[in-house]
């Protein structure tokens, strides 16, 4: 089992292992991502679509 998946290890060891496995592109993606929450979705009955707010951003 990979160290980052082993919940018995200290978080710092797990993080170090995971960061060592990530590409630069993945690391940059994590830094640059935004958390929009539920405002990115619109529900119309059973249909769920992306909101206009998200599309504008």
N, C-alpha and C positions, 0 to 999 in steps of 0.2 A: 504494500500500500504506500502511496506517495505520502510524504510527511505532511503536506498541506491538508490532506484529508483525514489525518489522524487526530481526533479530538482529545486524545490523552496527552498530546504534546503541548508545550507552552505556545501561546499565540505568536510570540516573536519568532519562534522556530518555524512555525507553519507559514507565517508571512514571508520569511526569508526564502523558504523553499518555493513558494508560489511565485514570488517576484523573479526568482532565478529561472523559472520555466516560461515566463511571459516574454513575448517579443516587445520591442520598443513601441511598435504600433499599438499593441494591446495596452501597454502602460499609459501611453498618451491618450488613448481612448477612455481609459478609466478616469484620468485627470480632467478631461474635457467634457465628460458627459454631464447632462443636466437632469435633475429630477423634476419632472413636471407634475407628477401625481395624476389624479383622476381627471383633471381638466383637459387632458389630451384625448379623451374619449367622449363620444356622444352616443347615447342610446336612443333608438327609435323603435320601440317594440322589442323584437328579438334581434334586430340588427344593431351592431356596434361598429362605428366608424371613427376615424381620426377627426378631431375637432379642427375647425378653421383656425383657431388660435395656434395650434401646433403647426399647421401648414404654413402659416405666416412666418413663424420663427424658423 
